[in-house]
Structure formats: structure tokens, C-alpha cells
Amino acid sequence: MKNWKKLLATGLSTALILGTLASCGGGNTSSPAASSGAAASGSGSDASSTTTTNFPDGKSLSMIIHASPGGLSDTNARFIAQMVSDELGVPFPATNMTGGSGVVAMTYVKESTPDGYTVGYLPCELAMVKAQGLTEIIEPSAFDMIYACNIQPAAITVSADSEWDSIEDLVAWCKEHPGELQVGTSGTGSVWHIAADAFAKAAGIEINLVPFDGAATAVTNLMGGHVQMVPVSESEVASGVASGKLKILAVCSSDRSEFNPDVPTLQELGYDVDVTAWGGFGVAKGTPDDVKEVLYAAFEKAVNSEEFKELASQGQYSPLIMDHEECAEFAQSQYEFYTEYFTDTAPGRDTYKNIITDIRALFGITPKEGVIGVKPNDPVEDER
């Protein structure tokens, strides 16, 4: 059995019923660097008939990130892009395209010309958004995977000066104040949204989910006193914990974290929750094999570098070492897990369907449309 199978988020034993609805769009950024890899209006599903043995042939690449600046995804994608840029000797600028729990950015990459010049940081929502009804076209098989990148569990985090020093304190307060706990997430339908909801269901408490355009914004709002809890990665709250402004009450994994070994897991406290976020890199389906071979080698070297290992260690998360085949298999297994989880037989499915209908109405989309109100070549700006 492959090691990655241990990483599946199978601890979601309770039904997911999404909470407070809010727009998960963001601000605008500049368009990706103009090159032969600029997004096209076509589907990008057919491979180019021309081999590109000299790829990248001095031309800029473009990194598309679903999250707004400051979060873990953005940090990793930019760091790896810089290392690949150094390796290939060409510019590799990044553009943030937020919205729709990653649907906007992932659709942009999917619809780009399949020539290898447009690379996307693909978050774990790649395996979720179709199952959630947020898109009809985004799933792991819609991309050619290049390499995995990182993995990290959710960390239940509150302000250091809050009255809660343990999960037991927090749960007891929530039961006395049902629906009053303001919980910031990285967007409606995102993995951290799922983590918050799964925790609430397992603990039998009512909370108010407040979606932001990524984890960094959620953490900023926690530190500013606008929300009371966030369930994001240890990396995204590390500086706040180090400065004494935040404290982690528990992590949502089966084992204690090596970075915060004194913090208990929800499972050891009796709450069956194991929610893990991950990310990797991919290009449009049909990218020529010789082009992908160049990208495989460059990304493998970057992710396995001592520099990235040091970044991960300092940031309190783990590199995810998987080549393109292992990454594709892992992402597909996650997709199958979430697809099964959101079947019509799952508890709470009717409520979930009603919420998804409301989300579609909110963003003005029909069930057959692939993007939440934004065309793939319209640059926009998220975060985690």
C-alpha cells in the first residue's frame, strides 16, 4: 500500500452541511504574463501536434494561484516558481485568481493552451468542487499533474487572550451560546470550511461560519477580533502563535503534529475529525510529453530541494513528495472519496443540495456552467 493512502481525510464521519453563505470572490490582479502559454478560449483538451524540444525556449512561464497573497498556497507556489525559474532560466511570474473555492483559477488553467507555459497550483479543492456542485468541469482527470507540493492538517486556533484554553472550554461555551461563535474559513466549500463544519458536527455545537477569500484573510480577521476561531493550517497561524497573539487548541489529524507536539488531536479528545489540506502543480490536459518531462524534472528538483524543506520546516508543514503519476492517483482517490461522500445516500444531502442551489443563485450560475460567474480568461484574485 502506498504511503499516501494514509493521508486520506477519511475521518469526516459526520454530514457536511455548509454554513453561512457569502461571496468568495476577491479583488483584481494583473493578467498572467503574455506568452504562448496565455489562456485560450478553447477547452485545451487536445495535445499540440508540434513538439517543443527546446521548451521553454526563453519564454516566460505563468504560475496561476487560486489564493490571495499571504497564505500557504501562495507562499509555496511562488517559492517553487522561483526555483523552477532559476532552473529553466526564464521568468516565472505568479498571478492570484481567487473565487469559487479555487474554481476560477483552476478553470483558467484547464482552459489555457496546452503548451506547458501556464502552470497552476492545484489545491485539495480540486477533488471537492465538482462533488459539491460548484462546477461541472473541474476534477483531477481534467489536468496533467506535474508534481505534488505540501500537506498539512487543520489547526483549531483562537486568540491568545480568549477565555478558552482547551477544546473542552470552547465546546462548553458554544453549548451555552449556540450559534454565537464566529468562525473564519478560507471560503465557502473550501477544505477549512469543511474542517470547521466537521468539528462542529462531531462536537454537537452550532457555529456561525464566516467565509473569507482565503486563510490569510481569515487569520487577519481573527487577530483583529472580527472572528473568534479559525480552522486553518499550523503554518498560517505560526507567526501569530510565536508572537503570543494566537493559541492552537487542537489539530485535526490522527497523530500529533511534530511542530506543536503538546497540542492534542481532536481524535484523542473524542471527536472523530481528520481533515487535511494538500496541494500540487498541474497543466492543461494534452500538454506534449516532451514539455511535461522538462517540467517534471524542474518541479521534482524544486520540491525535493533543501531550500523548500527548510521553508516547510520553518512554516510548520510537510512537503508532499509525489511524482506526476503518484500525485494524479492520490488526487483521483481524494476525488472519489468526496464524490462518494456527497452522494444522495449521504446524511444531510438534501440540506446540502438546497445550500448549493442557493450558492448557484447567489453567483448567477446554472448547474451546467463550469465557473461561478467568471470566464476563464477574466483575471480575478483568493487565499489559503
Buried (B, 14 or more C-beta within 10 A) or exposed (E): EEEBEEBBBEBBEBBBBBBBBBBBBBEEBEBBBEBBBBBBEEBBEEBBEEEBEEBBEEBBBBBBBBBBBBBBBBBBBBBBBBBBBEBBEBBBBBBBBBBBBBBBBBBBBBBBBBBBBBBBBBBBBBBBBBBBBBBBBBBBEBBBBBBBBBBBBBBBBBBBEBEBEEBBBBBEBBEEEEEEBBBBBBBBBBBBBBBBBBBBBBBEBBBBBBBBBBBBBBBBBBBEEEBBBBBBBBBBBBEBBEEEBBBBBBBBBBEBBEBBEEBBBBBEBEBBBBBBBBBBBBBBBBBBEEBBBBBBBBBBBBBEBEEBBEBBEEBBBBBBBBBBEBBBBBBBBBBBBBBEBBEEEEEBBEEBEEBBEEBBEBBEBEEEBBBBBBBBBBBBBBBB
